Amino acid sequence: MVRLAAHAPGDSDSDADDQWLVLVTPAETAAEAVERDSERRRKGLSHAAAASIGASLDVTDMARILVNLLVPDFADLATVDLAEPVLVGDAPAHLDASGDVRLRRTAAAQSPGISAEDLLPVGEALPPVPDTEVMRPLMAGRPVLVSDVAVLRATLGVDPETLRLFVPSGAHSSVAVPLYARGLILGCVTVWRSQLPSAFGEEDAALLQDIASRAALGVDNARRYTKEHLSVVALQRSLLPCSALDFAAAETVGVYQPAGGGLGVGGDWFDVSAECLSRQRSSKCGPAACSRSSRTDSSRAAAATSRREWRD
């Protein structure tokens, strides 16, 4: 309300003659309030994703970070399913039909009060899904937005028992986005809403696709690291003595244990020499081991260097 005219002090006119302009604006509708809240959630999720995704070089940790990022502000339930070769560091095959895809549930998160007992648990392999119309966008690297879960139940093309493993009870909308990186489908992230009142929309699907693109690159980097790490561990273990040796004074065996905690240490090599055995014979102490060399790098080059030192 704005006063249009005012009177000077001592003016004989009364306040009743003052002129006021009243501005009337419509109150925020319930739909506008919901949209404003959704926009706030999307902005917060986008900032959080930029800060947290890619912080780990472990495939499983990356999946957990992703689902915990999406629940509870963006979705009531989120799952990440990865192709089985990705979990051991290998690249998945190029597949055209969803029925050929073999995924394993790697991470899941849900809001309190969500009923998900019938859903496939973490660690289990997903049953094959027929190559239906609803699945084809995923195979092409595009998201699938389901505004009405009843439509999904009717078009997924699986029997009722299998359907319970995929679709949580009480959910009203869903978005599924493939984890697509460097031309490969590494897996899929799926979100559901049941307690959050608004259904997923196109803006939500676009945001999830952007987050999934970042996550897919993080998963692929973690996959490559896993493959490198496993190959290094396999190489270094292959350099151990082939069998245990039983001497008169000692029994020897070769063991390799990678260091943990992100120390980047490849491990220590120990050798039992004649001098070491001689010291043990003349000592009343227990078994002893003589250090041969130590590697402070877990790369293949370090393993090769250790092999040369072992043979020298």
C-alpha positions in Angstrom: 0.0 0.0 0.0 1.5 3.4 -1.1 0.3 6.9 -0.1 -0.2 9.0 -3.2 -0.7 12.4 -1.4 0.2 13.7 2.0 -0.6 16.9 3.9 1.8 19.3 5.4 1.8 19.7 9.2 -1.0 22.0 10.4 -3.1 21.4 7.3 -6.7 21.5 8.1 -7.6 18.5 5.9 -8.1 15.3 7.7 -6.2 12.0 7.1 -9.4 10.6 5.6 -8.7 12.7 2.5 -5.3 11.1 1.9 -5.1 9.0 -1.2 -3.6 5.6 -1.1 -2.7 3.1 -3.8 -3.3 -0.5 -2.9 -1.2 -3.1 -4.8 -2.8 -6.5 -4.8 -0.7 -9.5 -6.0 -1.9 -13.1 -6.2 -0.7 -15.5 -3.5 1.7 -18.3 -4.5 -0.2 -21.3 -5.6 0.5 -24.8 -4.3 1.9 -25.8 -7.7 4.3 -22.8 -7.7 5.4 -23.6 -4.2 6.2 -27.2 -5.2 8.1 -26.1 -8.3 10.1 -23.6 -6.3 11.0 -26.3 -3.8 11.9 -28.7 -6.7 14.2 -26.0 -8.3 15.9 -25.5 -4.9 16.5 -29.3 -4.7 17.9 -29.5 -8.2 20.4 -26.6 -7.6 21.6 -28.1 -4.4 22.0 -31.5 -6.0 23.9 -30.1 -8.9 26.4 -28.4 -6.6 26.8 -31.4 -4.4 27.4 -33.7 -7.4 30.2 -31.4 -8.7 31.9 -31.5 -5.3 31.6 -35.3 -4.5 31.5 -37.3 -7.7 35.0 -38.6 -8.8 36.5 -38.4 -5.3 37.1 -42.2 -5.2 38.9 -44.7 -7.4 36.8 -47.6 -6.1 33.9 -48.7 -8.3 31.7 -49.7 -5.4 32.4 -46.5 -3.5 31.5 -44.5 -6.5 28.1 -46.2 -6.7 27.5 -45.6 -3.0 28.4 -41.9 -3.3 26.0 -41.6 -6.2 22.9 -43.1 -4.4 23.6 -41.2 -1.2 23.8 -38.0 -3.2 20.3 -38.6 -4.7 18.5 -39.6 -1.5 16.5 -38.1 0.2 16.3 -34.6 -1.4 15.9 -35.7 -5.0 14.4 -39.2 -4.7 13.0 -41.5 -2.1 14.9 -44.5 -3.4 18.0 -44.8 -5.7 19.8 -47.9 -7.1 23.0 -48.3 -9.1 23.5 -51.5 -11.2 26.8 -52.0 -12.9 27.8 -54.4 -15.6 29.6 -57.4 -14.1 32.9 -56.9 -16.1 33.1 -53.4 -14.7 33.3 -54.7 -11.1 36.6 -56.5 -11.9 38.1 -53.8 -14.0 37.2 -55.0 -17.5 35.3 -53.0 -20.2 31.8 -54.2 -20.9 30.9 -55.5 -24.3 29.0 -53.4 -26.9 25.4 -54.7 -26.7 22.4 -53.6 -28.6 19.6 -55.5 -26.9 18.7 -55.2 -23.2 18.2 -58.9 -22.9 21.9 -59.5 -23.3 22.9 -57.1 -20.6 24.1 -58.6 -17.3 24.0 -56.1 -14.4 24.6 -56.6 -10.7 23.1 -54.3 -8.0 26.1 -52.4 -6.6 24.5 -49.8 -4.3 21.1 -48.7 -3.0 19.8 -46.0 -0.7 16.3 -45.2 0.5 14.4 -42.6 2.6 13.1 -43.7 6.0 9.7 -45.2 5.8 10.1 -46.5 2.2 9.1 -50.1 1.7 11.7 -51.9 -0.4 11.9 -55.4 1.1 11.0 -57.1 -2.2 13.5 -55.2 -4.3 16.7 -57.0 -5.5 19.3 -56.6 -2.7 22.8 -55.3 -3.2 25.2 -57.9 -4.5 22.6 -59.8 -6.5 22.5 -60.1 -10.3 19.5 -58.5 -12.1 17.3 -60.9 -14.1 17.4 -60.2 -17.9 14.8 -57.7 -19.1 13.3 -58.2 -22.6 14.2 -55.8 -25.3 10.9 -53.8 -25.0 10.1 -50.2 -26.2 10.7 -48.8 -22.7 14.2 -50.2 -22.5 15.5 -49.2 -25.9 16.4 -45.5 -25.0 18.7 -46.9 -22.2 20.6 -49.0 -24.7 21.1 -45.9 -26.8 22.5 -43.9 -23.9 19.3 -41.9 -23.2 17.2 -41.5 -20.0 13.8 -43.1 -19.5 11.3 -40.9 -17.7 8.2 -42.6 -16.2 5.7 -40.2 -14.9 3.2 -43.0 -14.1 4.7 -46.3 -12.7 1.5 -48.1 -13.6 2.5 -47.7 -17.3 6.0 -49.1 -16.5 4.5 -52.2 -14.8 2.4 -52.8 -17.9 5.2 -52.4 -20.4 8.3 -53.7 -18.8 7.6 -57.2 -20.1 8.5 -59.4 -17.1 6.4 -61.7 -14.9 4.9 -60.5 -11.6 7.6 -62.2 -9.5 10.4 -60.5 -11.4 8.5 -57.2 -11.5 8.7 -57.0 -7.7 12.5 -57.1 -7.9 12.5 -54.0 -10.1 9.6 -51.8 -9.1 9.2 -50.7 -5.4 5.7 -50.8 -4.0 4.1 -47.3 -3.6 6.3 -45.6 -6.2 4.5 -43.1 -8.4 7.3 -42.0 -10.8 10.8 -43.0 -11.9 13.8 -42.0 -14.0 16.4 -44.4 -15.2 19.6 -43.1 -16.8 22.4 -45.3 -18.2 26.0 -44.8 -17.0 27.4 -44.1 -20.4 31.1 -43.2 -20.9 33.5 -43.5 -23.8 30.9 -45.3 -25.9 30.2 -48.0 -23.3 27.2 -48.6 -21.1 28.8 -49.3 -17.7 25.5 -49.7 -15.8 22.3 -47.8 -14.9 21.2 -45.5 -12.1 17.4 -45.5 -11.3 15.5 -43.2 -8.9 12.0 -43.5 -7.6 9.6 -41.2 -5.8 6.8 -42.3 -3.5 6.8 -39.9 -0.5 7.9 -36.8 -2.4 4.7 -35.5 -3.9 5.7 -34.2 -7.3 6.4 -36.6 -10.1 9.7 -36.5 -11.9 9.7 -34.2 -14.9 11.8 -33.4 -17.9 14.0 -31.0 -15.9 14.6 -33.8 -13.3 15.5 -36.2 -16.0 18.0 -33.8 -17.6 19.6 -33.1 -14.3 20.0 -36.8 -13.5 21.5 -37.4 -17.0 24.1 -34.7 -16.3 24.9 -36.2 -12.9 25.0 -39.7 -14.4 27.4 -38.5 -17.1 29.9 -37.3 -14.5 29.4 -40.4 -12.5 30.0 -42.6 -15.5 33.4 -41.0 -16.2 34.2 -41.5 -12.5 33.2 -45.2 -12.6 35.2 -45.7 -15.8 38.3 -44.2 -14.2 37.8 -46.4 -11.2 37.4 -49.4 -13.5 40.6 -48.6 -15.2 42.4 -48.2 -11.9 40.9 -51.5 -10.6 42.2 -53.3 -13.7 45.7 -51.8 -13.3 45.8 -52.6 -9.6 44.7 -56.2 -10.1 47.2 -56.8 -12.8 50.0 -55.4 -10.6 49.0 -57.6 -7.7 48.8 -60.7 -9.9 52.2 -59.9 -11.3 53.9 -59.4 -8.0 52.3 -62.6 -6.5 53.5 -64.5 -9.5 57.1 -63.6 -8.7 57.0 -65.4 -5.3 58.7 -68.7 -4.9 56.8 -71.5 -6.6 56.7 -73.7 -3.5 57.6 -73.9 0.1 61.1 -75.1 1.0 61.7 -77.3 4.0 65.3 -76.9 5.4 66.7 -78.6 8.4 66.6 -75.3 10.3 63.6 -73.6 8.9 60.5 -73.9 6.7 60.0 -71.1 4.2 57.1 -69.9 2.2 56.4 -66.9 -0.1 53.6 -64.5 0.7 52.7 -61.2 -0.9 50.2 -58.8 0.8 49.5 -55.4 -0.9 49.7 -52.4 1.5 46.4 -50.7 2.2 45.3 -47.2 3.2 46.3 -45.5 0.0 50.0 -45.6 0.9 51.1 -46.5 -2.7 53.5 -49.2 -1.3 53.9 -52.3 -3.4 55.2 -54.5 -0.6 58.4 -55.9 0.8 60.4 -58.8 -0.6 62.1 -61.1 1.9 64.7 -63.8 1.2 66.1 -66.5 3.4 69.8 -66.9 2.6 72.5 -69.3 3.9 73.8 -66.6 6.1 70.3 -66.1 7.6 69.9 -69.9 8.3 73.4 -69.9 9.8 72.4 -67.2 12.3 69.2 -69.1 13.2 71.1 -72.3 13.9 73.5 -70.4 16.3 70.6 -68.5 17.9 68.0 -69.6 20.4 65.6 -67.1 19.0 62.6 -68.1 16.9 62.4 -68.1 13.1 63.9 -65.1 11.3 63.7 -63.6 7.8 66.3 -61.5 6.0 65.0 -58.6 4.0 66.0 -58.5 0.4 64.4 -55.4 -1.1 61.4 -53.1 -0.6 59.2 -51.4 -3.2 57.5 -48.1 -2.6 55.5 -48.2 -5.8 52.6 -50.5 -6.8 53.1 -50.1 -10.6 54.0 -52.8 -13.0 57.4 -51.2 -13.4 58.1 -51.6 -9.7 57.1 -55.2 -9.9 59.4 -55.8 -12.8 62.3 -54.1 -10.8 61.5 -56.3 -7.8 61.7 -59.4 -10.1 65.1 -58.4 -11.3 66.3 -57.8 -7.7 64.8 -61.2 -6.7 66.8 -63.0 -9.4 70.1 -61.1 -8.8 
